[in-house]
Amino acid sequence: MIVVNAPLKAQDIIDLINSQDEYTFVEKKGMKLFFETTREDETQAARDVREHIKSQPWGMGIFIHTEVQ
C-alpha cells in the first residue's frame, strides 16, 4: 500500500496516479491518499509516484510525502 500525504490537489493526484495501470486508488483519510500497487518493489513505486506528481505543472509547488504502509 502506498500512502501519499498531500494537503492540496488531492483529486488531481488521485486522477493522475489512478490513471496508471499499476496503481489503484483505495481511499482518502484526511490528507492521506491510499493506493494499491501491482509492483513488487513498493518502495520504488512510492518514489516513482512522488516523481510523477512533481513532474506535473501543478506538482512542483505543493508539499507531498509518500510512504509505504
VOLOTOR-176296 format. One record per atom (N, C-alpha, C): atom name; residue number from 1; residue in one letter; x, y, z. Coordinates in nm, 4 decimals. Layout:
N
<site><atomo>CA</atomo><num>NUM</num><residuo>A</residuo><X>X</X><Y>Y</Y><Z>Z</Z></site>
...
***
This chain:
69
<site><atomo>N</atomo><num>1</num><residuo>M</residuo><X>0.0863</X><Y>-0.1169</Y><Z>0.0000</Z></site>
<site><atomo>CA</atomo><num>1</num><residuo>M</residuo><X>0.0000</X><Y>0.0000</Y><Z>0.0000</Z></site>
<site><atomo>C</atomo><num>1</num><residuo>M</residuo><X>0.0907</X><Y>0.1227</Y><Z>0.0000</Z></site>
<site><atomo>N</atomo><num>2</num><residuo>I</residuo><X>0.0631</X><Y>0.2148</Y><Z>-0.0886</Z></site>
<site><atomo>CA</atomo><num>2</num><residuo>I</residuo><X>0.1371</X><Y>0.3406</Y><Z>-0.0966</Z></site>
<site><atomo>C</atomo><num>2</num><residuo>I</residuo><X>0.0482</X><Y>0.4506</Y><Z>-0.0420</Z></site>
<site><atomo>N</atomo><num>3</num><residuo>V</residuo><X>0.1057</X><Y>0.5333</Y><Z>0.0439</Z></site>
<site><atomo>CA</atomo><num>3</num><residuo>V</residuo><X>0.0326</X><Y>0.6434</Y><Z>0.1042</Z></site>
<site><atomo>C</atomo><num>3</num><residuo>V</residuo><X>0.0955</X><Y>0.7739</Y><Z>0.0562</Z></site>
<site><atomo>N</atomo><num>4</num><residuo>V</residuo><X>0.0116</X><Y>0.8635</Y><Z>0.0064</Z></site>
<site><atomo>CA</atomo><num>4</num><residuo>V</residuo><X>0.0557</X><Y>0.9961</Y><Z>-0.0344</Z></site>
<site><atomo>C</atomo><num>4</num><residuo>V</residuo><X>-0.0089</X><Y>1.0958</Y><Z>0.0607</Z></site>
<site><atomo>N</atomo><num>5</num><residuo>N</residuo><X>0.0733</X><Y>1.1684</Y><Z>0.1349</Z></site>
<site><atomo>CA</atomo><num>5</num><residuo>N</residuo><X>0.0237</X><Y>1.2759</Y><Z>0.2206</Z></site>
<site><atomo>C</atomo><num>5</num><residuo>N</residuo><X>0.0295</X><Y>1.4050</Y><Z>0.1397</Z></site>
<site><atomo>N</atomo><num>6</num><residuo>A</residuo><X>-0.0844</X><Y>1.4628</Y><Z>0.1133</Z></site>
<site><atomo>CA</atomo><num>6</num><residuo>A</residuo><X>-0.0892</X><Y>1.5831</Y><Z>0.0308</Z></site>
<site><atomo>C</atomo><num>6</num><residuo>A</residuo><X>-0.2034</X><Y>1.6732</Y><Z>0.0785</Z></site>
<site><atomo>N</atomo><num>7</num><residuo>P</residuo><X>-0.1711</X><Y>1.7921</Y><Z>0.1292</Z></site>
<site><atomo>CA</atomo><num>7</num><residuo>P</residuo><X>-0.2767</X><Y>1.8818</Y><Z>0.1756</Z></site>
<site><atomo>C</atomo><num>7</num><residuo>P</residuo><X>-0.3517</X><Y>1.9512</Y><Z>0.0622</Z></site>
<site><atomo>N</atomo><num>8</num><residuo>L</residuo><X>-0.2923</X><Y>1.9560</Y><Z>-0.0561</Z></site>
<site><atomo>CA</atomo><num>8</num><residuo>L</residuo><X>-0.3534</X><Y>2.0233</Y><Z>-0.1706</Z></site>
<site><atomo>C</atomo><num>8</num><residuo>L</residuo><X>-0.3598</X><Y>1.9304</Y><Z>-0.2911</Z></site>
<site><atomo>N</atomo><num>9</num><residuo>K</residuo><X>-0.4516</X><Y>1.9588</Y><Z>-0.3816</Z></site>
<site><atomo>CA</atomo><num>9</num><residuo>K</residuo><X>-0.4620</X><Y>1.8892</Y><Z>-0.5100</Z></site>
<site><atomo>C</atomo><num>9</num><residuo>K</residuo><X>-0.4909</X><Y>1.7395</Y><Z>-0.4967</Z></site>
<site><atomo>N</atomo><num>10</num><residuo>A</residuo><X>-0.5636</X><Y>1.7008</Y><Z>-0.3950</Z></site>
<site><atomo>CA</atomo><num>10</num><residuo>A</residuo><X>-0.5905</X><Y>1.5586</Y><Z>-0.3717</Z></site>
<site><atomo>C</atomo><num>10</num><residuo>A</residuo><X>-0.6585</X><Y>1.4940</Y><Z>-0.4927</Z></site>
<site><atomo>N</atomo><num>11</num><residuo>Q</residuo><X>-0.7607</X><Y>1.5571</Y><Z>-0.5466</Z></site>
<site><atomo>CA</atomo><num>11</num><residuo>Q</residuo><X>-0.8321</X><Y>1.4955</Y><Z>-0.6593</Z></site>
<site><atomo>C</atomo><num>11</num><residuo>Q</residuo><X>-0.7439</X><Y>1.4869</Y><Z>-0.7824</Z></site>
<site><atomo>N</atomo><num>12</num><residuo>D</residuo><X>-0.6598</X><Y>1.5871</Y><Z>-0.8051</Z></site>
<site><atomo>CA</atomo><num>12</num><residuo>D</residuo><X>-0.5670</X><Y>1.5821</Y><Z>-0.9186</Z></site>
<site><atomo>C</atomo><num>12</num><residuo>D</residuo><X>-0.4679</X><Y>1.4667</Y><Z>-0.9022</Z></site>
<site><atomo>N</atomo><num>13</num><residuo>I</residuo><X>-0.4197</X><Y>1.4464</Y><Z>-0.7806</Z></site>
<site><atomo>CA</atomo><num>13</num><residuo>I</residuo><X>-0.3266</X><Y>1.3373</Y><Z>-0.7534</Z></site>
<site><atomo>C</atomo><num>13</num><residuo>I</residuo><X>-0.3958</X><Y>1.2029</Y><Z>-0.7725</Z></site>
<site><atomo>N</atomo><num>14</num><residuo>I</residuo><X>-0.5163</X><Y>1.1895</Y><Z>-0.7212</Z></site>
<site><atomo>CA</atomo><num>14</num><residuo>I</residuo><X>-0.5922</X><Y>1.0653</Y><Z>-0.7379</Z></site>
<site><atomo>C</atomo><num>14</num><residuo>I</residuo><X>-0.6100</X><Y>1.0347</Y><Z>-0.8862</Z></site>
<site><atomo>N</atomo><num>15</num><residuo>D</residuo><X>-0.6531</X><Y>1.1325</Y><Z>-0.9628</Z></site>
<site><atomo>CA</atomo><num>15</num><residuo>D</residuo><X>-0.6751</X><Y>1.1124</Y><Z>-1.1060</Z></site>
<site><atomo>C</atomo><num>15</num><residuo>D</residuo><X>-0.5459</X><Y>1.0747</Y><Z>-1.1781</Z></site>
<site><atomo>N</atomo><num>16</num><residuo>L</residuo><X>-0.4372</X><Y>1.1423</Y><Z>-1.1437</Z></site>
<site><atomo>CA</atomo><num>16</num><residuo>L</residuo><X>-0.3084</X><Y>1.1188</Y><Z>-1.2085</Z></site>
<site><atomo>C</atomo><num>16</num><residuo>L</residuo><X>-0.2566</X><Y>0.9776</Y><Z>-1.1804</Z></site>
<site><atomo>N</atomo><num>17</num><residuo>I</residuo><X>-0.2515</X><Y>0.9396</Y><Z>-1.0548</Z></site>
<site><atomo>CA</atomo><num>17</num><residuo>I</residuo><X>-0.1951</X><Y>0.8105</Y><Z>-1.0175</Z></site>
<site><atomo>C</atomo><num>17</num><residuo>I</residuo><X>-0.2884</X><Y>0.6960</Y><Z>-1.0556</Z></site>
<site><atomo>N</atomo><num>18</num><residuo>N</residuo><X>-0.4159</X><Y>0.7156</Y><Z>-1.0374</Z></site>
<site><atomo>CA</atomo><num>18</num><residuo>N</residuo><X>-0.5142</X><Y>0.6114</Y><Z>-1.0702</Z></site>
<site><atomo>C</atomo><num>18</num><residuo>N</residuo><X>-0.5204</X><Y>0.5841</Y><Z>-1.2204</Z></site>
<site><atomo>N</atomo><num>19</num><residuo>S</residuo><X>-0.4765</X><Y>0.6789</Y><Z>-1.3031</Z></site>
<site><atomo>CA</atomo><num>19</num><residuo>S</residuo><X>-0.4792</X><Y>0.6599</Y><Z>-1.4483</Z></site>
<site><atomo>C</atomo><num>19</num><residuo>S</residuo><X>-0.3709</X><Y>0.5641</Y><Z>-1.4961</Z></site>
<site><atomo>N</atomo><num>20</num><residuo>Q</residuo><X>-0.2755</X><Y>0.5328</Y><Z>-1.4105</Z></site>
<site><atomo>CA</atomo><num>20</num><residuo>Q</residuo><X>-0.1701</X><Y>0.4380</Y><Z>-1.4454</Z></site>
<site><atomo>C</atomo><num>20</num><residuo>Q</residuo><X>-0.2154</X><Y>0.2974</Y><Z>-1.4102</Z></site>
<site><atomo>N</atomo><num>21</num><residuo>D</residuo><X>-0.1867</X><Y>0.2031</Y><Z>-1.4963</Z></site>
<site><atomo>CA</atomo><num>21</num><residuo>D</residuo><X>-0.2356</X><Y>0.0654</Y><Z>-1.4797</Z></site>
<site><atomo>C</atomo><num>21</num><residuo>D</residuo><X>-0.1882</X><Y>-0.0024</Y><Z>-1.3520</Z></site>
<site><atomo>N</atomo><num>22</num><residuo>E</residuo><X>-0.0724</X><Y>0.0341</Y><Z>-1.3015</Z></site>
<site><atomo>CA</atomo><num>22</num><residuo>E</residuo><X>-0.0166</X><Y>-0.0387</Y><Z>-1.1871</Z></site>
<site><atomo>C</atomo><num>22</num><residuo>E</residuo><X>-0.0616</X><Y>0.0141</Y><Z>-1.0511</Z></site>
<site><atomo>N</atomo><num>23</num><residuo>Y</residuo><X>-0.1462</X><Y>0.1171</Y><Z>-1.0499</Z></site>
<site><atomo>CA</atomo><num>23</num><residuo>Y</residuo><X>-0.1933</X><Y>0.1751</Y><Z>-0.9246</Z></site>
<site><atomo>C</atomo><num>23</num><residuo>Y</residuo><X>-0.3454</X><Y>0.1821</Y><Z>-0.9231</Z></site>
<site><atomo>N</atomo><num>24</num><residuo>T</residuo><X>-0.4020</X><Y>0.1590</Y><Z>-0.8047</Z></site>
<site><atomo>CA</atomo><num>24</num><residuo>T</residuo><X>-0.5465</X><Y>0.1690</Y><Z>-0.7867</Z></site>
<site><atomo>C</atomo><num>24</num><residuo>T</residuo><X>-0.5736</X><Y>0.2483</Y><Z>-0.6597</Z></site>
<site><atomo>N</atomo><num>25</num><residuo>F</residuo><X>-0.6539</X><Y>0.3522</Y><Z>-0.6725</Z></site>
<site><atomo>CA</atomo><num>25</num><residuo>F</residuo><X>-0.6924</X><Y>0.4320</Y><Z>-0.5567</Z></site>
<site><atomo>C</atomo><num>25</num><residuo>F</residuo><X>-0.7829</X><Y>0.3494</Y><Z>-0.4665</Z></site>
<site><atomo>N</atomo><num>26</num><residuo>V</residuo><X>-0.7544</X><Y>0.3541</Y><Z>-0.3344</Z></site>
<site><atomo>CA</atomo><num>26</num><residuo>V</residuo><X>-0.8322</X><Y>0.2767</Y><Z>-0.2378</Z></site>
<site><atomo>C</atomo><num>26</num><residuo>V</residuo><X>-0.9223</X><Y>0.3677</Y><Z>-0.1550</Z></site>
<site><atomo>N</atomo><num>27</num><residuo>E</residuo><X>-0.8621</X><Y>0.4679</Y><Z>-0.0885</Z></site>
<site><atomo>CA</atomo><num>27</num><residuo>E</residuo><X>-0.9423</X><Y>0.5564</Y><Z>-0.0037</Z></site>
<site><atomo>C</atomo><num>27</num><residuo>E</residuo><X>-0.8640</X><Y>0.6819</Y><Z>0.0318</Z></site>
<site><atomo>N</atomo><num>28</num><residuo>K</residuo><X>-0.9379</X><Y>0.7784</Y><Z>0.0844</Z></site>
<site><atomo>CA</atomo><num>28</num><residuo>K</residuo><X>-0.8805</X><Y>0.9023</Y><Z>0.1337</Z></site>
<site><atomo>C</atomo><num>28</num><residuo>K</residuo><X>-0.9207</X><Y>0.9172</Y><Z>0.2803</Z></site>
<site><atomo>N</atomo><num>29</num><residuo>K</residuo><X>-0.8219</X><Y>0.9420</Y><Z>0.3652</Z></site>
<site><atomo>CA</atomo><num>29</num><residuo>K</residuo><X>-0.8464</X><Y>0.9686</Y><Z>0.5071</Z></site>
<site><atomo>C</atomo><num>29</num><residuo>K</residuo><X>-0.7731</X><Y>1.0968</Y><Z>0.5411</Z></site>
<site><atomo>N</atomo><num>30</num><residuo>G</residuo><X>-0.8476</X><Y>1.2047</Y><Z>0.5585</Z></site>
<site><atomo>CA</atomo><num>30</num><residuo>G</residuo><X>-0.7842</X><Y>1.3334</Y><Z>0.5853</Z></site>
<site><atomo>C</atomo><num>30</num><residuo>G</residuo><X>-0.6966</X><Y>1.3746</Y><Z>0.4682</Z></site>
<site><atomo>N</atomo><num>31</num><residuo>M</residuo><X>-0.5677</X><Y>1.3948</Y><Z>0.4953</Z></site>
<site><atomo>CA</atomo><num>31</num><residuo>M</residuo><X>-0.4740</X><Y>1.4322</Y><Z>0.3893</Z></site>
<site><atomo>C</atomo><num>31</num><residuo>M</residuo><X>-0.4079</X><Y>1.3104</Y><Z>0.3252</Z></site>
<site><atomo>N</atomo><num>32</num><residuo>K</residuo><X>-0.4373</X><Y>1.1921</Y><Z>0.3733</Z></site>
<site><atomo>CA</atomo><num>32</num><residuo>K</residuo><X>-0.3720</X><Y>1.0715</Y><Z>0.3235</Z></site>
<site><atomo>C</atomo><num>32</num><residuo>K</residuo><X>-0.4532</X><Y>1.0070</Y><Z>0.2116</Z></site>
<site><atomo>N</atomo><num>33</num><residuo>L</residuo><X>-0.3831</X><Y>0.9772</Y><Z>0.1027</Z></site>
<site><atomo>CA</atomo><num>33</num><residuo>L</residuo><X>-0.4415</X><Y>0.9080</Y><Z>-0.0115</Z></site>
<site><atomo>C</atomo><num>33</num><residuo>L</residuo><X>-0.3774</X><Y>0.7700</Y><Z>-0.0184</Z></site>
<site><atomo>N</atomo><num>34</num><residuo>F</residuo><X>-0.4580</X><Y>0.6654</Y><Z>-0.0210</Z></site>
<site><atomo>CA</atomo><num>34</num><residuo>F</residuo><X>-0.4075</X><Y>0.5284</Y><Z>-0.0190</Z></site>
<site><atomo>C</atomo><num>34</num><residuo>F</residuo><X>-0.4243</X><Y>0.4645</Y><Z>-0.1571</Z></site>
<site><atomo>N</atomo><num>35</num><residuo>F</residuo><X>-0.3150</X><Y>0.4055</Y><Z>-0.2051</Z></site>
<site><atomo>CA</atomo><num>35</num><residuo>F</residuo><X>-0.3143</X><Y>0.3394</Y><Z>-0.3350</Z></site>
<site><atomo>C</atomo><num>35</num><residuo>F</residuo><X>-0.2578</X><Y>0.1981</Y><Z>-0.3209</Z></site>
<site><atomo>N</atomo><num>36</num><residuo>E</residuo><X>-0.3198</X><Y>0.1031</Y><Z>-0.3894</Z></site>
<site><atomo>CA</atomo><num>36</num><residuo>E</residuo><X>-0.2643</X><Y>-0.0315</Y><Z>-0.4043</Z></site>
<site><atomo>C</atomo><num>36</num><residuo>E</residuo><X>-0.1767</X><Y>-0.0287</Y><Z>-0.5286</Z></site>
<site><atomo>N</atomo><num>37</num><residuo>T</residuo><X>-0.0736</X><Y>-0.1127</Y><Z>-0.5289</Z></site>
<site><atomo>CA</atomo><num>37</num><residuo>T</residuo><X>0.0102</X><Y>-0.1248</Y><Z>-0.6468</Z></site>
<site><atomo>C</atomo><num>37</num><residuo>T</residuo><X>0.0332</X><Y>-0.2710</Y><Z>-0.6802</Z></site>
<site><atomo>N</atomo><num>38</num><residuo>T</residuo><X>0.0514</X><Y>-0.2995</Y><Z>-0.8077</Z></site>
<site><atomo>CA</atomo><num>38</num><residuo>T</residuo><X>0.0824</X><Y>-0.4348</Y><Z>-0.8513</Z></site>
<site><atomo>C</atomo><num>38</num><residuo>T</residuo><X>0.2336</X><Y>-0.4560</Y><Z>-0.8587</Z></site>
<site><atomo>N</atomo><num>39</num><residuo>R</residuo><X>0.3105</X><Y>-0.3507</Y><Z>-0.8353</Z></site>
<site><atomo>CA</atomo><num>39</num><residuo>R</residuo><X>0.4557</X><Y>-0.3625</Y><Z>-0.8416</Z></site>
<site><atomo>C</atomo><num>39</num><residuo>R</residuo><X>0.5086</X><Y>-0.4341</Y><Z>-0.7178</Z></site>
<site><atomo>N</atomo><num>40</num><residuo>E</residuo><X>0.6125</X><Y>-0.5135</Y><Z>-0.7361</Z></site>
<site><atomo>CA</atomo><num>40</num><residuo>E</residuo><X>0.6706</X><Y>-0.5880</Y><Z>-0.6242</Z></site>
<site><atomo>C</atomo><num>40</num><residuo>E</residuo><X>0.7493</X><Y>-0.4970</Y><Z>-0.5302</Z></site>
<site><atomo>N</atomo><num>41</num><residuo>D</residuo><X>0.8225</X><Y>-0.4026</Y><Z>-0.5850</Z></site>
<site><atomo>CA</atomo><num>41</num><residuo>D</residuo><X>0.9033</X><Y>-0.3122</Y><Z>-0.5036</Z></site>
<site><atomo>C</atomo><num>41</num><residuo>D</residuo><X>0.8202</X><Y>-0.1880</Y><Z>-0.4708</Z></site>
<site><atomo>N</atomo><num>42</num><residuo>E</residuo><X>0.7494</X><Y>-0.1923</Y><Z>-0.3580</Z></site>
<site><atomo>CA</atomo><num>42</num><residuo>E</residuo><X>0.6615</X><Y>-0.0819</Y><Z>-0.3205</Z></site>
<site><atomo>C</atomo><num>42</num><residuo>E</residuo><X>0.7396</X><Y>0.0447</Y><Z>-0.2855</Z></site>
<site><atomo>N</atomo><num>43</num><residuo>T</residuo><X>0.8611</X><Y>0.0293</Y><Z>-0.2337</Z></site>
<site><atomo>CA</atomo><num>43</num><residuo>T</residuo><X>0.9419</X><Y>0.1462</Y><Z>-0.2002</Z></site>
<site><atomo>C</atomo><num>43</num><residuo>T</residuo><X>0.9760</X><Y>0.2239</Y><Z>-0.3264</Z></site>
<site><atomo>N</atomo><num>44</num><residuo>Q</residuo><X>1.0166</X><Y>0.1538</Y><Z>-0.4308</Z></site>
<site><atomo>CA</atomo><num>44</num><residuo>Q</residuo><X>1.0464</X><Y>0.2215</Y><Z>-0.5574</Z></site>
<site><atomo>C</atomo><num>44</num><residuo>Q</residuo><X>0.9189</X><Y>0.2769</Y><Z>-0.6196</Z></site>
<site><atomo>N</atomo><num>45</num><residuo>A</residuo><X>0.8094</X><Y>0.2056</Y><Z>-0.6049</Z></site>
<site><atomo>CA</atomo><num>45</num><residuo>A</residuo><X>0.6818</X><Y>0.2539</Y><Z>-0.6574</Z></site>
<site><atomo>C</atomo><num>45</num><residuo>A</residuo><X>0.6426</X><Y>0.3854</Y><Z>-0.5902</Z></site>
<site><atomo>N</atomo><num>46</num><residuo>A</residuo><X>0.6648</X><Y>0.3963</Y><Z>-0.4585</Z></site>
<site><atomo>CA</atomo><num>46</num><residuo>A</residuo><X>0.6344</X><Y>0.5208</Y><Z>-0.3869</Z></site>
<site><atomo>C</atomo><num>46</num><residuo>A</residuo><X>0.7225</X><Y>0.6346</Y><Z>-0.4370</Z></site>
<site><atomo>N</atomo><num>47</num><residuo>R</residuo><X>0.8502</X><Y>0.6065</Y><Z>-0.4626</Z></site>
<site><atomo>CA</atomo><num>47</num><residuo>R</residuo><X>0.9399</X><Y>0.7090</Y><Z>-0.5183</Z></site>
<site><atomo>C</atomo><num>47</num><residuo>R</residuo><X>0.8925</X><Y>0.7532</Y><Z>-0.6561</Z></site>
<site><atomo>N</atomo><num>48</num><residuo>D</residuo><X>0.8503</X><Y>0.6566</Y><Z>-0.7377</Z></site>
<site><atomo>CA</atomo><num>48</num><residuo>D</residuo><X>0.8030</X><Y>0.6887</Y><Z>-0.8724</Z></site>
<site><atomo>C</atomo><num>48</num><residuo>D</residuo><X>0.6750</X><Y>0.7720</Y><Z>-0.8688</Z></site>
<site><atomo>N</atomo><num>49</num><residuo>V</residuo><X>0.5869</X><Y>0.7417</Y><Z>-0.7740</Z></site>
<site><atomo>CA</atomo><num>49</num><residuo>V</residuo><X>0.4641</X><Y>0.8208</Y><Z>-0.7581</Z></site>
<site><atomo>C</atomo><num>49</num><residuo>V</residuo><X>0.4997</X><Y>0.9660</Y><Z>-0.7266</Z></site>
<site><atomo>N</atomo><num>50</num><residuo>R</residuo><X>0.5902</X><Y>0.9844</Y><Z>-0.6328</Z></site>
<site><atomo>CA</atomo><num>50</num><residuo>R</residuo><X>0.6328</X><Y>1.1197</Y><Z>-0.5960</Z></site>
<site><atomo>C</atomo><num>50</num><residuo>R</residuo><X>0.6915</X><Y>1.1941</Y><Z>-0.7164</Z></site>
<site><atomo>N</atomo><num>51</num><residuo>E</residuo><X>0.7806</X><Y>1.1278</Y><Z>-0.7900</Z></site>
<site><atomo>CA</atomo><num>51</num><residuo>E</residuo><X>0.8417</X><Y>1.1908</Y><Z>-0.9069</Z></site>
<site><atomo>C</atomo><num>51</num><residuo>E</residuo><X>0.7373</X><Y>1.2259</Y><Z>-1.0120</Z></site>
<site><atomo>N</atomo><num>52</num><residuo>H</residuo><X>0.6403</X><Y>1.1369</Y><Z>-1.0302</Z></site>
<site><atomo>CA</atomo><num>52</num><residuo>H</residuo><X>0.5349</X><Y>1.1614</Y><Z>-1.1294</Z></site>
<site><atomo>C</atomo><num>52</num><residuo>H</residuo><X>0.4498</X><Y>1.2826</Y><Z>-1.0900</Z></site>
<site><atomo>N</atomo><num>53</num><residuo>I</residuo><X>0.4174</X><Y>1.2936</Y><Z>-0.9631</Z></site>
<site><atomo>CA</atomo><num>53</num><residuo>I</residuo><X>0.3406</X><Y>1.4095</Y><Z>-0.9151</Z></site>
<site><atomo>C</atomo><num>53</num><residuo>I</residuo><X>0.4219</X><Y>1.5371</Y><Z>-0.9330</Z></site>
<site><atomo>N</atomo><num>54</num><residuo>K</residuo><X>0.5485</X><Y>1.5328</Y><Z>-0.8944</Z></site>
<site><atomo>CA</atomo><num>54</num><residuo>K</residuo><X>0.6344</X><Y>1.6519</Y><Z>-0.9032</Z></site>
<site><atomo>C</atomo><num>54</num><residuo>K</residuo><X>0.6628</X><Y>1.6929</Y><Z>-1.0475</Z></site>
<site><atomo>N</atomo><num>55</num><residuo>S</residuo><X>0.6460</X><Y>1.6021</Y><Z>-1.1426</Z></site>
<site><atomo>CA</atomo><num>55</num><residuo>S</residuo><X>0.6706</X><Y>1.6349</Y><Z>-1.2830</Z></site>
<site><atomo>C</atomo><num>55</num><residuo>S</residuo><X>0.5546</X><Y>1.7117</Y><Z>-1.3469</Z></site>
<site><atomo>N</atomo><num>56</num><residuo>Q</residuo><X>0.4422</X><Y>1.7174</Y><Z>-1.2767</Z></site>
<site><atomo>CA</atomo><num>56</num><residuo>Q</residuo><X>0.3258</X><Y>1.7899</Y><Z>-1.3294</Z></site>
<site><atomo>C</atomo><num>56</num><residuo>Q</residuo><X>0.3446</X><Y>1.9402</Y><Z>-1.3095</Z></site>
<site><atomo>N</atomo><num>57</num><residuo>P</residuo><X>0.2858</X><Y>2.0229</Y><Z>-1.3950</Z></site>
<site><atomo>CA</atomo><num>57</num><residuo>P</residuo><X>0.2998</X><Y>2.1680</Y><Z>-1.3795</Z></site>
<site><atomo>C</atomo><num>57</num><residuo>P</residuo><X>0.2512</X><Y>2.2175</Y><Z>-1.2430</Z></site>
<site><atomo>N</atomo><num>58</num><residuo>W</residuo><X>0.1493</X><Y>2.1550</Y><Z>-1.1887</Z></site>
<site><atomo>CA</atomo><num>58</num><residuo>W</residuo><X>0.0958</X><Y>2.1954</Y><Z>-1.0584</Z></site>
<site><atomo>C</atomo><num>58</num><residuo>W</residuo><X>0.1666</X><Y>2.1244</Y><Z>-0.9431</Z></site>
<site><atomo>N</atomo><num>59</num><residuo>G</residuo><X>0.2492</X><Y>2.0252</Y><Z>-0.9722</Z></site>
<site><atomo>CA</atomo><num>59</num><residuo>G</residuo><X>0.3105</X><Y>1.9439</Y><Z>-0.8686</Z></site>
<site><atomo>C</atomo><num>59</num><residuo>G</residuo><X>0.4327</X><Y>2.0028</Y><Z>-0.8016</Z></site>
<site><atomo>N</atomo><num>60</num><residuo>M</residuo><X>0.5003</X><Y>2.0923</Y><Z>-0.8682</Z></site>
<site><atomo>CA</atomo><num>60</num><residuo>M</residuo><X>0.6226</X><Y>2.1484</Y><Z>-0.8115</Z></site>
<site><atomo>C</atomo><num>60</num><residuo>M</residuo><X>0.5948</X><Y>2.2368</Y><Z>-0.6908</Z></site>
<site><atomo>N</atomo><num>61</num><residuo>G</residuo><X>0.4797</X><Y>2.2985</Y><Z>-0.6861</Z></site>
<site><atomo>CA</atomo><num>61</num><residuo>G</residuo><X>0.4512</X><Y>2.3951</Y><Z>-0.5805</Z></site>
<site><atomo>C</atomo><num>61</num><residuo>G</residuo><X>0.3803</X><Y>2.3402</Y><Z>-0.4588</Z></site>
<site><atomo>N</atomo><num>62</num><residuo>I</residuo><X>0.3563</X><Y>2.2102</Y><Z>-0.4541</Z></site>
<site><atomo>CA</atomo><num>62</num><residuo>I</residuo><X>0.2842</X><Y>2.1557</Y><Z>-0.3394</Z></site>
<site><atomo>C</atomo><num>62</num><residuo>I</residuo><X>0.3743</X><Y>2.0622</Y><Z>-0.2582</Z></site>
<site><atomo>N</atomo><num>63</num><residuo>F</residuo><X>0.3467</X><Y>2.0553</Y><Z>-0.1295</Z></site>
<site><atomo>CA</atomo><num>63</num><residuo>F</residuo><X>0.4196</X><Y>1.9649</Y><Z>-0.0408</Z></site>
<site><atomo>C</atomo><num>63</num><residuo>F</residuo><X>0.3513</X><Y>1.8292</Y><Z>-0.0412</Z></site>
<site><atomo>N</atomo><num>64</num><residuo>I</residuo><X>0.4281</X><Y>1.7254</Y><Z>-0.0683</Z></site>
<site><atomo>CA</atomo><num>64</num><residuo>I</residuo><X>0.3754</X><Y>1.5892</Y><Z>-0.0599</Z></site>
<site><atomo>C</atomo><num>64</num><residuo>I</residuo><X>0.4782</X><Y>1.5008</Y><Z>0.0085</Z></site>
<site><atomo>N</atomo><num>65</num><residuo>H</residuo><X>0.4307</X><Y>1.3942</Y><Z>0.0634</Z></site>
<site><atomo>CA</atomo><num>65</num><residuo>H</residuo><X>0.5169</X><Y>1.2935</Y><Z>0.1248</Z></site>
<site><atomo>C</atomo><num>65</num><residuo>H</residuo><X>0.4603</X><Y>1.1578</Y><Z>0.0869</Z></site>
<site><atomo>N</atomo><num>66</num><residuo>T</residuo><X>0.5458</X><Y>1.0697</Y><Z>0.0369</Z></site>
<site><atomo>CA</atomo><num>66</num><residuo>T</residuo><X>0.4995</X><Y>0.9343</Y><Z>0.0025</Z></site>
<site><atomo>C</atomo><num>66</num><residuo>T</residuo><X>0.5669</X><Y>0.8337</Y><Z>0.0952</Z></site>
<site><atomo>N</atomo><num>67</num><residuo>E</residuo><X>0.4945</X><Y>0.7282</Y><Z>0.1255</Z></site>
<site><atomo>CA</atomo><num>67</num><residuo>E</residuo><X>0.5485</X><Y>0.6225</Y><Z>0.2104</Z></site>
<site><atomo>C</atomo><num>67</num><residuo>E</residuo><X>0.4817</X><Y>0.4910</Y><Z>0.1762</Z></site>
<site><atomo>N</atomo><num>68</num><residuo>V</residuo><X>0.5423</X><Y>0.3844</Y><Z>0.2219</Z></site>
<site><atomo>CA</atomo><num>68</num><residuo>V</residuo><X>0.4858</X><Y>0.2510</Y><Z>0.2052</Z></site>
<site><atomo>C</atomo><num>68</num><residuo>V</residuo><X>0.4291</X><Y>0.2079</Y><Z>0.3394</Z></site>
<site><atomo>N</atomo><num>69</num><residuo>Q</residuo><X>0.3110</X><Y>0.1511</Y><Z>0.3346</Z></site>
<site><atomo>CA</atomo><num>69</num><residuo>Q</residuo><X>0.2477</X><Y>0.1084</Y><Z>0.4597</Z></site>
<site><atomo>C</atomo><num>69</num><residuo>Q</residuo><X>0.2120</X><Y>-0.0367</Y><Z>0.4529</Z></site>
***
